[in-house]
Amino acid sequence: MEIECKAQLRAEAEAEAEAEAEAEAEAEAEAEAEAEAEAEAEAEAEAEAEAEAEAEAEAEAEAEAEAEAEAEAEAEAEAEAEAEAEAEAEAEAEAEAEAEAEAEAEAEAEAEAEGAYD
């Protein structure tokens, strides 16, 4: 009878040890699963941060391109305005030169006419 009790106690102790080992294995598996989930969450957060940084860089590049295009358009408009102003100034100068030439021709004609009357 004593042997049977000892065998039963030993069997119970082994069963408890096995149950504890199983519980530990489950706890380890859970810890691993949690660590994997955390790693995945970190990877997702990093990917999101990278995507945001790329989007910001693209937006900055677009803003720079727009600013450059505006500056070019302004420079072109200024160049056109300057060319127009120069063309107007040249036209005015030509008109003045023509008017002076006409006045001189008239003065010469008058002088000749006066000389002819003398």
HELIX and SHEET records of a PDB file:
HELIX    1   1 GLU A    2  TYR A  117  1                                 116    
END                                                                             
